[in-house]
Each structure stands twice: as C-alpha cells, then as structure tokens.
Amino acid sequence: MKGTIKADHISVNKYQLLVLGMPPLTFTTISGIEDELEVVDLPDRTKASGGNRKAVEFTAKLPMHHIAEQAMMELWFLESQDPVSPLYKKVGTLIHLSISGNVLRTYSMTGIFPSKRALPELDMKNEGEMAEVEWTFQADNVLPI
C-alpha cells in the first residue's frame, strides 16, 4: 500500500461532534454512522431505491465525571421527553481531522436528538477504568459539507 495511500490521512482518534446550542462535548467514542436509503422489493425480485433516506442512529460515550457536559446532555434528553420541546431537534457538525490537523472532512447532522441513556456496568473487581455514559442519538440526515 505504500505510495498508494496519500500522506496525512484522516485519523479515527481526531474528531469532534459539535451541537448547536450545546457546549463542546468530550465524546470518547462515536459509533459508525450509517446513512441508508429506503429500498423496495420489486415483483421481479430486484430492488429499487425508495428515494428517501432512513433516519440515522448512532451512539457516543461521554465520561461520567464530566459533570457539566453530562448535565447538558440530561437537559437535552429531558427536552426530548413528554412534553416534547419544539427545540429538542438540533443541528450538529461532525468534524474528522487528519494527523497534522490540516485536512478535515465535515458532515452536517440535522434533526439530531438523544433517544437513550445507558449507564455503565459496575464491577468491584474492575481495576478502576473510567466510567462512561453511552448516549444513543437519532438524526434525520447526515450530509457531507
């Protein structure tokens, strides 16, 4: 592969998810984000595009000891519950950076909101790993910028 892949590749450990109206959030992991078209089965057993995108779902982990960030996530999660706030869906930008930080790839996320909170498993035999809260998000669209 040497000479085939260009230098200064985009790294999987240099990213940021910015959400409009939220402080910077320190997500330690973000799951893969799949953008998928609706597909229909035709009578001749072939498939065709339904024309619309499916809603996007992904997860992200946030350190439990980041109290201010967790509090903001809890407020946003509360906005998404009954009675649902008209402002619960937000706009986000996912930024991928290269090793040098000079090359970036960005995606706009529309209609993003948290739909689930999962607290970490606890175990007294653990050596003291960092506790993280896993948030599940829904988004209407993920579009390259």
N, C-alpha and C positions, 0 to 999 in steps of 0.2 A: 504494500500500500504506500510505501514511501514514494513521494513525488506525485502521488495521485490525489491525496487529500491536501487541500490548501492549508497554509500555516495560520495560526491564530484562530483555532477552532472555537466554537461556542461550547462552553463548559456546562455540565449539568449541575455544578455546585455554585454557579454565579447567576442568581436570578433575583427578581423582586416582583411581588404582586402588590400593586398599588390600587387602592379602592377609594374612589372619590368620596370625600366626607369622612374618611377614617384616617387615623394616624398611621405611619408606616408600621406594618405588622411583620414580625420576625418569624415567618414560616420556615421551619427547619426542613420539611419535605412537602412537596406537592406531587400528587399522583399524576400519572399520564392523563392528558386531556384529549379525549376523542371527540371529533366533530364528524357526525354521521348524517347521511341523507336518509330520508324515509324511502323505502324500496317496496314496490308492489310486485306480486306474482301474477304473471300473465297466463291466459289459458293454454298457451303453447309451452308452458313450463319454463319460460325465460323470465328474466327480471327486468324491471324498468324503474327509472327514478320517479319517485312520487313528487319531486320538485321541492320539497321542504326539508329543512334541517330538523333533526331531533334536538330536544333540549340536551344540554351538556351537564354531566355530573362529574365532580372530582372531589378529592379530599386534600386537606392540608393540615399539618401538625404545627401547633404553637406551644412553646414552652409554658408549663403551668405556672412557673414563678414570675412570668411577665404579667404582673397583676394589672397594670393599666391597659395593656393590649387585650387581656382576657376580659376585662370589664367592658371594653368597647365591643368586643365580639358578643358578649352576653346581651348588651343593649340592642345590637343589631338583630340577634336571634329573637329577642322579645318583640321587636318591630315586625317580625315575620309571622307572629302568632296572633290569634284572635284577640281583640280586634286588629286586623292587619293594617299597618300604617300604609298610607298611599306612597310613602317614600322608601319602603323596605327593599325594593329592587334598586341596585346601584350599578354604576359603571366602573369597570376595573381595567387595568393595563398590566399585562404580564410581560416583563422585560427579561430577555435572555442576554447575557453578556459573554463576550469571548474572554479568553485567558488574559489578554492585555487590557480588556475593558474598552478597546477602540471599536470593536464590531458589536453591533447589537441587533437583535431581532425582537420585534414587539408584536403583541396581539391585543386587540381591544375585546373586552368582555362586556356584553350588555345584559341587563336583567339579572345580575348576579345577586344571590342571597344565600345565607346559611340555612340548611334544612335539617341538620342533625349535629348533635354534640356527643362525642364518645369520650368518656373519662378513661384514663389509663388503667390497665390491670395492675394490681398491687400484690407484692410478694415480699415478705420479710427476709427471705433468703437471697434476695437481689443484692448486688454489690453497691447499689446506690446510683443507678442510671437516672438520667434526667427524666422527670415526669412530663408528658406532653398531652395536651388535649387535641383530639382529632376532630376537625370540623369537616362536614360534608357540605358542599356548595352545589347549587343549581345555577345555570346560566342559560339565557335564551340563545346567545350567539357568541362565537369566538371567531374573530376576524383578523387576518394579518393586516398590520398597518404599514 
